[in-house]
Amino acid sequence: MRIIWSQHALDRLDHIENFYERTNPAYGKRIVADIFLFVGEMLPTNPRMGHKMEPLYLDVLREIHYDNYRIIYILAGDHIKIHEVRHFRELRGDFPDFLF
């Protein structure tokens, strides 16, 4: 399956990298690169590896974890759309618009 990153998810990755810019820029760059690599290697061959997200538990809305980050994605036919990337300390983001 092909991976598509939403603009929101890409913006979140920029935010993560920028957050570490002052204190540990090498870590910021590495964690973002590692997230891209993890998603690209794992999800195309194992699209249902993530658990269904509560409270909805829809089969298409799933979440995987990498390091201290939650990666929320949507199974959409022939592709996987990465919707959100958040640190565990952050509150959960909004659900995708198409669900409501």
C-alpha positions in Angstrom: 0.0 0.0 0.0 1.1 3.5 -0.7 1.6 6.1 2.1 0.2 9.6 1.8 1.1 12.2 4.4 -1.6 14.8 5.1 -0.4 18.4 5.2 -1.3 18.5 8.9 1.0 15.5 9.6 3.8 17.1 7.7 3.3 20.3 9.6 3.4 18.4 12.9 6.7 16.8 11.9 8.1 20.3 11.1 6.8 21.4 14.6 8.6 18.5 16.2 11.9 19.3 14.4 11.5 23.0 15.3 10.8 22.2 18.9 14.2 20.6 19.3 16.0 23.2 17.2 17.3 25.2 20.2 18.1 22.3 22.6 19.1 19.3 20.5 18.8 19.9 16.7 20.4 16.6 15.8 17.8 14.7 17.8 15.0 16.7 16.1 16.2 15.8 12.6 16.8 12.2 13.6 13.4 11.6 15.2 11.6 13.0 12.2 13.7 10.9 9.8 13.1 7.8 12.0 9.4 8.4 12.0 9.4 8.6 8.2 11.5 5.5 7.9 9.4 3.5 10.5 6.1 4.4 8.7 7.5 3.7 5.3 8.9 0.3 6.3 6.1 -1.0 8.5 2.8 0.2 7.3 2.8 -0.7 3.6 3.1 -4.4 4.4 1.3 -4.3 7.7 -1.5 -1.7 7.3 -3.6 -3.1 10.2 -0.7 -3.3 12.7 -1.9 -0.3 14.6 -4.7 -0.6 17.1 -8.2 0.9 16.4 -8.6 4.2 18.0 -11.1 4.7 20.8 -13.8 5.9 21.3 -14.8 5.0 17.8 -12.9 1.8 17.2 -13.5 2.1 13.4 -11.4 -0.4 11.4 -10.1 2.4 9.2 -8.8 4.8 11.9 -5.7 3.4 13.6 -2.8 4.4 15.7 0.8 3.1 16.0 3.6 4.3 18.3 7.1 5.1 17.6 9.4 6.3 20.4 7.3 8.9 22.3 5.1 9.6 19.3 1.6 8.6 18.3 1.0 8.2 14.6 -2.6 8.3 13.6 -3.5 7.0 10.2 -6.5 6.1 8.0 -6.8 3.1 5.8 -8.3 4.4 2.6 -8.7 1.7 -0.1 -5.3 1.4 -1.9 -3.4 3.8 0.3 -2.7 4.8 3.9 -3.1 8.4 4.9 -1.0 9.6 7.8 -3.3 12.1 9.6 -1.4 13.0 12.8 1.9 12.7 14.6 1.9 13.8 18.3 4.0 13.4 21.3 2.4 11.3 24.1 2.4 14.3 26.4 0.2 16.3 24.0 -3.6 16.1 24.1 -5.2 14.0 21.4 -5.9 15.9 18.2 -9.2 16.2 16.5 -10.6 13.3 14.5 -10.5 13.6 10.7 -13.3 15.6 9.2 -14.6 12.8 7.1 -15.8 11.0 10.3 -18.4 13.6 11.1 
